Amino acid sequence: MEANASRDANQRLQRLDETISQCEKEIHALMEDVVDHALSVEADGSAAQGDGEDACDNWPRLSRLCDRLTRAHLARDRLHERAMPSPTEIRIKVEAAERMVARAETRLAAETEAHQEKLKKYELRLREDRAAKRRGANGRPPVPMEHKTVLVRQRTRLVKMRAWLERARTPRPVPSPESRACLSDPDSRLIPGKRGGYLQGYNIQIVCARRQLLLAIDAHDNPSDRTALVPMVKKTQRNHQAARLPGDIELWLADSGYASAASFEALADLPLLVSVTSDADQAGFPAKRQQAPAGQQDMAARLATPTGRAQYRQRSALVEPGFAQIFQRFGRHLNYRSRQAVDAEIKLLGTVHNLNKLINHSPKNHS
C-alpha cells in the first residue's frame, strides 16, 4: 500500500548526514538569536518591544527544523538497521567462519607438528655426527619455529579467520552508498508497484482463512516476502491462541515469493505447502521456472504429489480475493506515517473487514 510520503524524499546516507548537519547549524543560529533577543529584552524592555513580533516568528521555523532533524536522524537509523543481516544470515556466516577457523587451526597444527619433527630429526643427527666427530656433515640447520615461512603464514591466516569469526558474531551494520531512506516517512520503503515501477509504501501481509476472514494482518519491513513467512505464521498462531479457537490450523499455504530454505527449517513441524518453482508450474501450466532451488527439494517433492497439488490450488481462492476486497473497500493509500501509526491503521482496516464479513455472513441451510 502507498505510504503518505513522497518517493522523491528518499535520500542517501551522505545526503542525510548533510541534512542533519544543516538543520543543527540553523537550529543553533536560531537559538542564539532567541538568547540575544532575551538578553536585549532584559537590558531594555521598552526598546525591544517593537522587535517582539520578529523574534516570535522564529518559533514556527524552529519547530519545523526540529521535526526535520528528528526525521533525518530516524531515516539514518533505519538505513543502519536495514543493513544489519538477519539472524539466519548471521548464523550462516558464523558457521562458515567457524569452519574456516577450524581448518586454519588444523593446518597450523599439522605444519607445526611436521616442523617440530624435522627439528627433532636434525638434533638427533647432529648429536650422532658430533659423537662420530663429523662436524657440519648435516648442512644448513632448519629454520626456527618462529621464523618458518609456512608457520608464519598459517598463524597470520588463523588470526584473520578468528577476526572474521568475531565480526560474523557481532556484525556492524554498514549501509550501502546506494541505499536510501525516505525523509517524509523513514519507516516506509521503495517497493515494486502492482503495475510496474516503484512506489513509496509498506509491504502489507495478510493471512486468510475460508471466505477471506483475516487471521493476521501486518506491515512487513522489507520489499521482499521471503523473510515474512515465519513472522506471519507466529502472529497467526498468537492470534489463534488469543481468540481461543478450537484445534490447530490444519494447512498453511504460501506462494513462491515466500520460498526459503531457512523458513522451511524453522517451520518444519507445521503442515506447510509453499510453491518453490512458480505458481503457474505448480498449477500445472507451462512455466519458465520448473526446477526447485537448492535446499528446497523436500518441499518440491511434497508439492509434486496429487494431494499436494490439490491442496495448493486452494491458495489463490483464499488470499488473493482477500487483498482485492481490502483494496476495493479501503483503497491503496495509507493516511498515517511511521510504523506504529501505520500498524494501527491497517489493523483497524482488517478489523472492519472482518466485522463486515461477520455481519454479512449467512449460514447455509442444510436440508
N, C-alpha and C positions, 0 to 999 in steps of 0.2 A: 504494500500500500504506500501511496505517496505521502511523504512527510510534509509538515508545514515548514518547509525550508527550501532554499534555492540551491540548485545544483552548481550555480556559479560561485557560491560561497565556499566551495571546497578550496582549501589551501594546503600547500606542502609544509613540512616541518620548518624549513628555513623561513618561509613567509610568516608562519605562526610566531616564531621567535621574534621577527621584526615587528609584528603587530603588538606583541606583549611589551617589547621594549618601548615602542612609540606611545602606547597607552600609559605606561608607567611614567614616562617623561612628561606627558601632558597633564596627568593627574598631579604629579609633583609640582608643576608650574602653577596649576590652578590652586593647589593648597597653599603655595607661597603667596599667591595673590590674596587669598582669603585671610591669611595671617597678617599680611601687610595692611589690609583693609581694617582688620580688627584692631591693630595697633594704632592706626590713624584715628579710628573712632575713639579709642581710649585717650589719645592725645588731645584731640579737638573734636568733640562730638558734633558741634554745630557746623563745622566746616565739612564734615564727612556726610552730613545729611543728604546733600544733593547727589552723592555717589552711591547711595544705598541701593538704588534700583539696579545700577550697572553691576554692582557686586553680587546681588541676588541672582542675576542672570546666569552666573557660573554654575549654580547648583544643578539645573537640569542637564547641562553638558557633563558635569562631574558624574551624575548618576548614569548617563549613557556610557561614559568611558569605563566606569567600574563594571557595568554589565558586560561590555565588550571584552574587558580584560578577563573577567571570570569565564566567559565562554571560550576565549582563546586558550586559557590555561586548561580548561576541560578538554578542548579539542586536542591539545598537545598530549595530555594524559591518555586520551583514547588511542592516539597513534602508538604510544608505547605499550599500552595494554594489548592492542591487536597484534603487535609484533611478538608478543610472548607466545611461544609454542604451546600447543595443547598438552594435557597430561599424557596422552598417547604418544605424541611426538617426542616428549621428554623421555618417556620410558624406552622408546626405540633407540634414541640417541645414547642413553645411558647404557643400555645393553650392548650396543655396538662399541662404545668406548671401553666398557669392561672387557670385552673380547680382545680389543687391541692391547689393553694393558696386560692382560694375562699372556698374550702372545709375546709381547716385548719382554716380560719377566722370564718366560720360559727360554726365549732366545738368549737373553743375558746370562741366565744360569748355565745354559749349555756351553756358551762361549767361555764363561769364567771357569767352568769345570775342565774344559779342554785345555785352556791355557795353564791352569794350575797343574794339570797332569804333565804338560810339556815342561814346566819349570821343575817339577819333581824328577822327571827323567834326566833333565840336564844336570841337576845337582847330584843325582846318582852316578852319572857318567863322569862328572867332574871329580867326585871322590875316588872312583875307580882309577881314573887317569893319574890322580895325584898319588894314589897308593902304588901304581905301576910306574911312577915318575915319568908320565907322559904329559908334560905341561903344554897347554894350548892345543891339544890334539882335537878338541871338540869345536873349534871355530868360534864364531861370534855367539855370545850368550843371548838367550831370549830377552825380549823387551819386558820390563817390569809390568806388573798388573795395571798400575795407574797410567801407564803411557801406551798400552796396547791400543792400536787404532780401532780395531773391531770392538773392543770393550768400551772405549770412549764413545764410539758412535752409538752403540747399543744403550749405554747409560743416558746419553742425550735423548735418544728416541724414547726411552722409558719416562724420562722427565716430561717430555712433550705429551706423551699419551696420558700421563696422570693429570697434567694440566687440562687436557681436553676432557677427561672424565669429570674433573671438578667443574668445568664450565658447563658440561651437559647436566650435571646435577643441580647447579644453581645458575640457570640461564639468565642473561641480562637482555631485556628487550631492546633491540636496535632497529628503529623504524627504517624502512627503505626510503631513499631520497625521493622516490616517485609516489610514495603513499600520501594520501590526503585525508583531511577531516573537515567536516562542514562547520563553519563558524556560526551559522544560524542555529543549527541543532546538532551538536557534536555527537550525539548518540545515533543519529541516522547514518545510513551508508549509501554508497552508489551501488545499485543493484540492477541486474538486467531487466528491461521493460518487457511487458507482455507482448508488445508488437514490435520488438526490436529496439536497439539503442539502450540507454541507461536512464534511470531516474533516481532522484534522491528520496529514499524511503526506508521502510522497515520490511524485513522478511517475515511475513506473518505465517505461523504454523498452526494447523488445527488437527484435531483427532476426532473423527466422526464415528458414531455407531449407526445402526439402521435408521432410515428416514432422516439422515443428516443431523441427528441430535449430537451436539458438541460435548465431548468428554474433556477436552482441553483446548485452550487457545493461548498463544504466546507469541511474542516478538523475538525472533532468533537474531542474535548479534553476529550474523555472517551472511553474505550473499549466497553462499553455498548451503544446500540442505544436508550435506554429507555428515556434518557433526551435530545435526539436530535430532537424529533418531533417538539416541539414548536419553537426552534431557526430556523429550516429549513423552517417551514411554514412562519415565519416572514420574512426571507430572500427572499423567493419566492415572497411574496406579495410586498416587496420593489422593487424587480427586475421587477415584472409585472407592477407596477406603473411607474417606471423609463422608461420602454420601451413604455409606453402609449398604452398598448394593450387594445382593447375594451372589455367591460364586465368584469365579475368576473370568477374565476375558479369555475367550476360547481361541481367538486367532488375531494376529497382528499382520497388517498388510501395508506395504510401502512401495513406492515406485523406485526406479533405478537411480534417481538422484540421491537417495539415502544409502545406497550400497557402500559398505565399508567393512573391511575385514575386522577392524578394531571394534566396530559396533556389533558385528555378529558374535565376536568373542565375549563382549560384555553382556549380551542378551541371549547367551547360548541356552539358558534354561526356559526360554519362552517359546511358544508356538508361533514363530515368526517366518513370514514369507516376504522377501524383498527381491524385486527383479534385478538381476545382475548383468543382463545384456541390454535390452531395451524393451519398452512396453509393447512395441509392435511385434518384436520377435516372441515375447512371452505370450502374446495373444494369438500367435500362430500366423502372423502376416509377414511378408518379406521385409527384412531389415538389414542395414549395413553391419551393425554390431551384433554378432551372434555368438562370440566367444566370451566366456566369463574371465575377468582379470584374475591374476594370481591371488590365492588366498580365499577365493570365493567359490571354489568348485563344489563344496558341500552344499551351499545354498542353491547353486545351479542344478545339482542332482536332485535336490528336494523339489524344485520347481518343475523339473522335467517329467515328473510322474503325472499320470492323469488326474489324480486327486489334487496335486499341487497346482496344475493349470486351472482346474475348475474352481478352486478356492481363490486363486489370484484374480480371476476375472471379476470377482465381486468388488475389487478395489475401486474401479472407476465409477461405479454406481454409488459409492459411499462418500468419498471425499470431494470429488470434482463438483457434483451438484451443491455440496456444502459451501465451497468457495463462491460458486456462481450465485447462490441465494444471498450470501452475505454482501457481495459486491453490488448485486442488483438492489438490495434493500438500503444499504448504507453508503454505497459509492466506494471509490478507491482512494479517497483523500482523508488524511487524519487532521484533526483540528489542534491538537496539543503538541508541545515539544518536550523533549527529554524522555529518557527510557521509562522513568517511573510514571509520568503522566500518560504516555502512550500505552503503557501496560494497563493502566486503569481504564483508558478509553476502549481498548479492544476487548477487555474483559466485560465491560458494560455492553458492548455490541453483541458479544457472544451470549450474555445473559438474556438480552432482549430477543435474540434469535431463538434461544431455547424456550423462552416463555411463549413466543409466538407458535412454536411447534406444539407445545403442550396445550395451548388454548384451542388451536385449530385441529387438534387430533380427534379423530372419530373412530372408536374401536370397531373392528369388523364384527358383524353379527354372524355367528356360526349356527346354521340351522341343521 
